[in-house]
Amino acid sequence: MVTIIRTPIPIQVPPSATSPSPTPPIPLSPPPLLLQPPSVLLQGASGAGKTSSIVTLLATGIEVFVIGTEPGFVDSLIDRVRELKLDINKLHWATVLPATDGWDALDDMTQKIGSLDFEGISKIKGIGKEKTRVPAMKFLIALKDFHDERTNTTFGSFTTWDDTRALVVDSLSGLSVIAWYLTVGNKPTGAPGEWNIAMNYIEALLMKINSDRRCYFVLTAHIEKEMDEISGVLRVMTSTLGRKLAPKIPRFFGEIIYAVRSIDDKGTPTFTWSTVDRTADLKNRVLPVGNKLAPDFRAVIDGHEKRKRLAAGGA
């Protein structure tokens, strides 16, 4: 009996089917260090010099881009530039004001308030949203491609700017109104879910700006006293929509400054910054601790430059 041994014929498989993809080479040197410039929350009461102090950035050589959400912000900027005798050519602004109700919208709102109860008003949907959403869209456009109203020039997205430029939003109060009207339109009240939507929108904007930026970022804000749900005492907090959002705002910023205006016995106003206050949650990383600091951004810029030198191996 003859036994036949069958030898299997190997199947030729292309190397690409069995071999893993080549591993990309390991770079010989690490990528350049990205040191994000400071972000500043400048908060205080009306008339505390918040908008005027923005101009001190120009004195340090920084090119300043302001998105103004309140009427009159340009007046304060120009007046301060003139007082300090600075070059206005490095100051740029874009106006994004909250939408105002037309007479027809106010007439409609008046009729509904006068004829409906609270439940009926709460169920109204989408009044005038085609107009009230426009400021929110303009705000996003200013972030994506800043258009300077003074020179009629565009400067691209803030995400492409470096630490020779600063993005300023003046102020959170106007931005909060824009977010509110985006959410509810001209409806005279809002449901709890709508409050959450508007607050989440502001939080998402601040997250986007702070996560993607390579330039300085300054946000001005008004203040109000709110109950601290942890300590149970009244504290000075950032003025914005609802009670849940205000305690979240500080985490986006490395410097939280309290702008103060005081009047002496002769009636002369004095403007100062504070990074320490028992009634407010403040924060300082490059600024010194104190309650009589000069309202000047130079210390913030100098602090960042020192960080850069140290990160590069210098002293």
LINSUL-V114494 format. One record per backbone hydrogen bond with DSSP energy under -1.0 kcal/mol. CO is the residue of the C=O (numbers start at 1). NH is the residue of the N-H. Records with the same first field share a line. If there is no record, write none. Layout:
CO->NH  NH
This chain:
14->17
15->19
38->217
39->254  255
40->219
41->257
42->221
43->259
45->48
49->53
52->55
53->56
54->57
55->58
57->60  62
58->61
63->166
64->92
65->168
66->94
67->170
68->96
70->73
72->76
73->77
74->78
75->79
76->80
77->81
78->82
79->83
80->84
81->86
88->91
90->64
92->66
93->149
94->68
102->106
103->107
104->108
105->109
106->110
107->111
108->112
109->113
110->114
112->116
117->121
118->122
119->123
121->124
127->186
128->131  132
129->133
131->134
133->137
134->138
135->139
136->140
137->141
138->142
139->143
140->144
141->145
143->158
146->155
148->152
153->148
156->146
157->160
158->161
162->165
164->63
165->216
166->65
167->218
168->67
169->220
170->69
171->175
172->176
173->177
174->178
175->179
176->180
177->181
178->182
179->183
180->184
181->185
184->187
191->195
192->196
193->197
194->198
195->199
196->200
197->201
198->202
199->203
200->204
201->205
202->206
203->207
204->208
205->209
206->210
207->211
208->212
209->213
216->167
217->40
218->169
219->42
220->172
221->44
222->239
224->237
226->235
228->232
233->228
235->226
237->224
245->248  249
249->252
250->253
255->41
256->283
257->43
258->274
260->272
262->270
264->267
268->264
270->262
272->260
273->293
274->258
279->236
283->256
290->275
293->273
294->296
297->301
298->302
299->303
300->304
301->305
302->306
303->307
304->308
305->309
306->310
307->311
308->312
309->314
310->313
